[in-house]
């Protein structure tokens, strides 16, 4: 009986499920089928033996990672950089969306939106190259400006003093516009009568933002925050690979770079799979934990 009602409901909304089908197929092919390869982390993988023919190794490669003298530093760096990106970067799209919502000049608003979206479509290679040109000690416009004001040129790149600022600043600049889109959509869905009621009660623009806009996007923000916690063990491979150097290796070595270096450059596929599985397992635990806390505190959760 229940199954027949379910299929009737599916048939009634068949167009919506049809639109969902490409996404479901994509996730199945690229997210679920590759799970079969997780067994590589527990085998001495060889291309001749393949997934099932390679000898079983158990937890050998997990032990190798935790016995590695830099493993604690790599985990620490990953958590520090990811936390900074989350705590500093997460509120920025919300702030941008609220500010853009307050702009009444349509052309100016659209111009700012376009300019803030564009960096998202620029690859990290271009972004890092741009930073190198701007911040170079030899002919870089930033250091030229500092010198013209009587200051000494500053070594921004490959400098532990400026490393975190460059990582967080470039990440915010690249993603703030794109991440603000969903908040702009949420703000657009707020009932305008709530703003009218707030105006009648004498609320200022700041009070309207505090009592109408922020509560209106609270659920969306909580859901996105839960999803963002899953990336705490993933600081960003391409950005860290390009911005890190020998001088910043002690604070810039992260799990993403370590996995790719071990698996692709050194050919230690089983070891890289074990580290990647550890990384994914911690991310899953974080999402489940934060989701449980959010459900208890705000009644908003993913599941």
Backbone torsions as a table, in degrees:
resi	resn	phi	psi	omega
1	UNK	NA	-47.7	-179.3
2	UNK	-65.8	-38.6	-179.3
3	UNK	-65.6	-38.4	178.9
4	UNK	-66.0	-39.3	176.9
5	UNK	-65.1	-37.4	178.7
6	UNK	-63.3	-46.4	-179.2
7	UNK	-67.7	-32.5	175.2
8	UNK	-64.3	-40.9	179.3
9	UNK	-66.2	-40.3	178.5
10	UNK	-64.4	-42.7	180.0
11	UNK	-65.9	-35.9	179.8
12	UNK	-64.2	-34.9	-178.4
13	UNK	-110.5	36.5	-173.1
14	UNK	-61.1	-32.7	-179.5
15	UNK	-65.8	-38.8	178.6
16	UNK	-66.2	-41.9	178.3
17	UNK	-68.0	-30.3	176.9
18	UNK	-65.6	-39.4	176.6
19	UNK	-66.8	-31.2	179.1
20	UNK	-75.6	-22.8	-172.1
21	UNK	-56.4	-47.2	179.4
22	UNK	-58.6	-40.0	178.3
23	UNK	-65.5	-40.5	178.2
24	UNK	-63.7	-44.5	179.3
25	UNK	-62.1	-43.2	-179.4
26	UNK	-60.5	-48.2	-179.9
27	UNK	-63.1	-38.3	-179.2
28	UNK	-64.7	-44.1	-176.3
29	UNK	-72.6	-43.9	-170.9
30	UNK	-100.3	-11.7	-178.6
31	UNK	-116.8	-32.9	-176.3
32	UNK	-101.0	-42.2	178.0
33	UNK	-59.4	-41.9	179.0
34	UNK	-64.1	-14.7	178.1
35	UNK	-60.3	-23.4	177.3
36	UNK	-60.2	-30.0	-178.3
37	UNK	-79.5	-2.3	179.2
38	UNK	-62.4	-23.0	-179.9
39	UNK	-64.5	-15.1	177.0
40	UNK	-59.5	-32.2	-179.3
41	UNK	-65.7	-19.0	-177.3
42	UNK	-111.0	12.1	-178.8
43	UNK	-130.2	156.1	168.6
44	UNK	-82.8	81.8	-168.1
45	UNK	-69.0	134.8	170.8
46	UNK	-133.7	151.1	-179.7
47	UNK	-68.5	-27.4	178.5
48	UNK	-70.3	-45.0	-178.7
49	UNK	-76.9	-30.1	-179.6
50	UNK	72.9	-164.6	-176.5
51	UNK	-65.5	-41.6	-173.0
52	UNK	-99.6	-20.7	-177.0
53	UNK	-91.3	-13.2	179.4
54	UNK	-73.7	144.8	-177.3
55	UNK	-65.6	146.4	-179.3
56	UNK	-71.5	135.5	-178.1
57	UNK	-120.5	-8.1	-180.0
58	UNK	64.4	-132.4	-177.2
59	UNK	-95.7	21.2	-176.3
60	UNK	-54.3	-46.6	-173.7
61	UNK	-79.4	-23.9	172.4
62	UNK	-67.7	-41.5	176.8
63	UNK	-63.5	-38.8	179.3
64	UNK	-61.3	-41.4	-179.2
65	UNK	-66.5	-46.8	-177.4
66	UNK	-73.0	-19.6	174.0
67	UNK	-84.5	-14.1	179.4
68	UNK	-64.3	132.3	-171.5
69	UNK	-65.2	-19.1	-179.9
70	UNK	-103.2	4.5	-174.8
71	UNK	-61.9	-43.1	-179.7
72	UNK	-65.0	-38.1	178.9
73	UNK	-67.8	-39.2	179.4
74	UNK	-64.2	-44.9	178.8
75	UNK	-64.4	-43.3	-179.9
76	UNK	-61.7	-46.2	179.9
77	UNK	-61.6	-41.1	179.7
78	UNK	-61.6	-46.2	-178.3
79	UNK	-66.9	-42.0	-178.8
80	UNK	-62.9	-49.9	-178.3
81	UNK	-65.1	-42.1	-179.9
82	UNK	-65.7	-40.7	177.8
83	UNK	-63.6	-41.1	178.7
84	UNK	-64.2	-41.3	177.2
85	UNK	-63.2	-39.1	-178.0
86	UNK	-71.5	-49.3	-174.2
87	UNK	-72.8	-35.5	-179.3
88	UNK	-91.3	-42.6	-174.4
89	UNK	-80.2	-30.8	-175.6
90	UNK	-62.3	-42.9	-179.3
91	UNK	-72.3	-19.0	-173.5
92	UNK	-61.2	-46.0	176.6
93	UNK	-62.1	-32.9	176.9
94	UNK	-64.4	-46.2	179.4
95	UNK	-62.1	-44.6	179.2
96	UNK	-61.8	-43.7	-179.8
97	UNK	-62.5	-41.7	179.2
98	UNK	-65.9	-43.1	179.5
99	UNK	-63.5	-43.2	179.0
100	UNK	-65.5	-34.0	178.5
101	UNK	-66.0	-26.8	-179.5
102	UNK	-84.1	-12.4	179.9
103	UNK	-75.4	130.1	-178.0
104	UNK	-101.4	-18.0	178.2
105	UNK	-80.5	109.0	-170.2
106	UNK	-62.3	-46.4	-177.5
107	UNK	-64.5	-42.2	178.6
108	UNK	-64.0	-41.1	179.8
109	UNK	-61.8	-46.1	-179.6
110	UNK	-66.2	-35.5	178.2
111	UNK	-64.0	-46.4	179.1
112	UNK	-63.5	-41.0	178.3
113	UNK	-60.4	-46.5	-179.4
114	UNK	-62.5	-44.9	-179.1
115	UNK	-65.0	-33.3	-179.5
116	UNK	-78.2	-25.7	178.7
117	UNK	-77.8	-34.1	-169.8
118	UNK	-56.9	-43.2	-177.9
119	UNK	-58.1	-25.7	-179.1
120	UNK	-61.5	-31.3	-176.1
121	UNK	-90.3	2.6	177.2
122	UNK	-94.5	132.6	-178.1
123	UNK	-69.9	158.3	179.6
124	UNK	-64.2	-28.2	177.9
125	UNK	-61.5	-43.5	178.6
126	UNK	-68.1	-41.1	-179.5
127	UNK	-62.0	-47.1	-178.9
128	UNK	-66.3	-39.3	176.4
129	UNK	-61.3	-41.9	177.3
130	UNK	-61.8	-43.0	178.2
131	UNK	-62.8	-41.1	179.5
132	UNK	-62.7	-39.0	179.2
133	UNK	-70.8	-41.0	-177.2
134	UNK	-71.8	-36.7	-171.5
135	UNK	-103.0	7.3	-179.5
136	UNK	-61.0	144.4	176.5
137	UNK	-75.9	-14.0	-176.0
138	UNK	-119.2	88.0	178.4
139	UNK	92.5	1.2	176.9
140	UNK	-70.8	134.6	-176.9
141	UNK	-60.3	-32.2	-179.6
142	UNK	-66.9	-47.1	178.9
143	UNK	-71.1	-30.3	174.4
144	UNK	-63.2	-39.7	178.3
145	UNK	-66.5	-41.4	178.2
146	UNK	-62.7	-42.6	-180.0
147	UNK	-66.1	-38.8	179.7
148	UNK	-66.0	-22.4	178.7
149	UNK	-94.4	8.7	175.4
150	UNK	91.9	6.2	-179.4
151	UNK	-92.1	171.2	177.5
152	UNK	-91.8	140.5	177.0
153	UNK	-56.1	144.5	-176.2
154	UNK	-112.5	134.4	175.1
155	UNK	-84.6	92.1	-178.1
156	UNK	-77.2	-45.6	-176.6
157	UNK	-78.9	145.3	-179.7
158	UNK	53.7	42.6	179.6
159	UNK	-129.6	122.6	-177.1
160	UNK	-62.8	-25.9	-179.9
161	UNK	-66.9	-36.7	-175.7
162	UNK	-107.4	4.2	-173.1
163	UNK	-63.1	-52.0	-177.8
164	UNK	-64.1	-38.2	179.4
165	UNK	-61.8	-41.5	179.0
166	UNK	-67.5	-41.9	-179.4
167	UNK	-62.8	-51.7	-176.9
168	UNK	-69.6	-43.9	-178.3
169	UNK	-62.6	-45.7	-179.9
170	UNK	-67.9	-34.7	178.4
171	UNK	-66.5	-42.6	178.2
172	UNK	-64.7	-46.6	-178.7
173	UNK	-59.2	-38.5	-176.2
174	UNK	-75.4	-34.4	-169.0
175	UNK	-111.3	-10.5	-171.9
176	UNK	-62.1	-42.3	-177.8
177	UNK	-66.7	-45.7	-179.2
178	UNK	-64.6	-42.6	-178.3
179	UNK	-70.4	-19.1	-179.9
180	UNK	-79.6	-12.1	-175.8
181	UNK	-60.4	-45.5	-176.5
182	UNK	-67.3	-32.1	177.1
183	UNK	-72.3	-36.2	175.2
184	UNK	-61.8	-40.9	178.1
185	UNK	-64.7	-40.6	179.3
186	UNK	-65.4	-40.2	178.4
187	UNK	-65.5	-39.4	179.1
188	UNK	-63.5	-24.7	-179.5
189	UNK	-85.5	-3.6	179.5
190	UNK	-73.0	136.9	-179.7
191	UNK	-62.2	121.3	-178.2
192	UNK	-66.2	-20.0	178.0
193	UNK	-65.7	-26.1	176.7
194	UNK	-65.9	-38.6	177.0
195	UNK	-68.0	-40.1	179.3
196	UNK	-63.2	-41.5	178.1
197	UNK	-64.0	-39.1	178.9
198	UNK	-66.0	-38.2	177.3
199	UNK	-64.1	-41.9	179.8
200	UNK	-62.3	-35.2	178.6
201	UNK	-77.9	-0.5	177.1
202	UNK	86.2	17.9	-179.1
203	UNK	-73.2	135.5	175.4
204	UNK	-74.0	173.7	179.1
205	UNK	-60.9	-39.8	178.6
206	UNK	-63.6	-41.6	179.0
207	UNK	-65.8	-35.4	177.8
208	UNK	-65.8	-40.2	177.0
209	UNK	-63.5	-43.9	-175.2
210	UNK	-69.4	-40.5	-172.6
211	UNK	-100.3	-13.8	-178.7
212	UNK	-119.6	-54.7	-174.4
213	UNK	-67.0	-52.6	-177.3
214	UNK	-62.5	-45.2	174.7
215	UNK	-62.0	-29.8	-179.2
216	UNK	-69.7	-27.1	-179.4
217	UNK	-108.3	7.1	-176.0
218	UNK	-59.3	-46.9	-176.9
219	UNK	-62.5	-42.4	178.2
220	UNK	-63.1	-43.0	-179.1
221	UNK	-63.3	-40.3	179.8
222	UNK	-64.6	-44.3	-179.9
223	UNK	-63.0	-44.2	179.5
224	UNK	-67.6	-32.4	177.4
225	UNK	-67.5	-40.1	177.1
226	UNK	-60.1	-45.5	179.1
227	UNK	-65.2	-35.8	-178.5
228	UNK	-67.8	-29.4	179.9
229	UNK	-65.7	-22.7	177.8
230	UNK	-67.6	-15.7	-179.9
231	UNK	-97.3	10.9	-179.3
232	UNK	-64.9	-23.6	177.1
233	UNK	-98.9	11.1	179.1
234	UNK	-132.3	95.6	-174.5
235	UNK	-79.2	-13.5	-179.3
236	UNK	113.3	107.5	-173.2
237	UNK	-68.9	-57.9	-170.1
238	UNK	-63.9	-43.1	-179.2
239	UNK	-62.4	-47.4	-177.9
240	UNK	-68.7	-35.9	179.2
241	UNK	-63.3	-39.6	-175.7
242	UNK	-82.6	-33.3	-176.5
243	UNK	-90.0	-18.2	179.6
244	UNK	-82.0	150.6	177.4
245	UNK	-146.4	-179.0	179.3
246	UNK	-56.1	-36.1	-177.3
247	UNK	-71.3	-25.1	-176.9
248	UNK	-111.6	12.7	-176.1
249	UNK	-61.3	-32.7	-177.0
250	UNK	-69.8	-22.2	178.5
251	UNK	-117.7	-4.7	-176.7
252	UNK	-110.7	-4.2	178.2
253	UNK	-77.3	120.7	-177.0
254	UNK	-128.1	169.5	-175.7
255	UNK	-61.4	-41.3	-177.8
256	UNK	-58.7	-48.1	-179.4
257	UNK	-67.0	-39.3	-179.9
258	UNK	-63.0	-40.0	179.7
259	UNK	-64.7	-48.2	-178.2
260	UNK	-66.3	-41.8	179.7
261	UNK	-62.2	-44.8	-178.7
262	UNK	-68.1	-42.6	-174.5
263	UNK	-78.6	-45.4	-173.8
264	UNK	-88.8	-50.7	-175.3
265	UNK	-75.5	-41.9	-176.0
266	UNK	-95.5	-12.3	178.2
267	UNK	73.5	17.9	-179.9
268	UNK	-92.4	74.0	-171.8
269	UNK	-66.6	-41.4	-179.6
270	UNK	-65.7	-41.8	178.4
271	UNK	-63.3	-45.4	179.6
272	UNK	-63.4	-39.7	178.3
273	UNK	-64.7	-37.7	178.4
274	UNK	-65.3	-43.6	178.7
275	UNK	-66.0	-40.9	177.8
276	UNK	-64.5	-37.6	177.7
277	UNK	-67.0	-40.3	174.9
278	UNK	-60.0	-44.0	179.1
279	UNK	-60.5	-46.2	-179.6
280	UNK	-67.8	-37.2	179.2
281	UNK	-63.3	-43.1	177.3
282	UNK	-64.7	-39.8	178.5
283	UNK	-61.1	-41.8	178.0
284	UNK	-62.5	-43.9	178.5
285	UNK	-61.4	-41.2	-179.6
286	UNK	-63.8	-45.6	-179.2
287	UNK	-62.9	-45.1	-179.7
288	UNK	-63.1	-41.6	-178.9
289	UNK	-66.6	-48.6	-179.4
290	UNK	-66.2	-36.1	177.1
291	UNK	-62.8	-41.4	178.5
292	UNK	-64.3	-42.4	178.5
293	UNK	-64.2	-43.5	-179.9
294	UNK	-62.8	-39.2	179.0
295	UNK	-65.0	-36.4	179.4
296	UNK	-73.2	-36.5	-173.1
297	UNK	-86.7	-43.7	-170.6
298	UNK	-121.7	-1.2	-176.7
299	UNK	62.3	19.2	177.5
300	UNK	-118.4	128.3	-178.7
301	UNK	-158.6	166.5	177.7
302	UNK	-78.8	-33.8	-178.2
303	UNK	-152.3	NA	NA
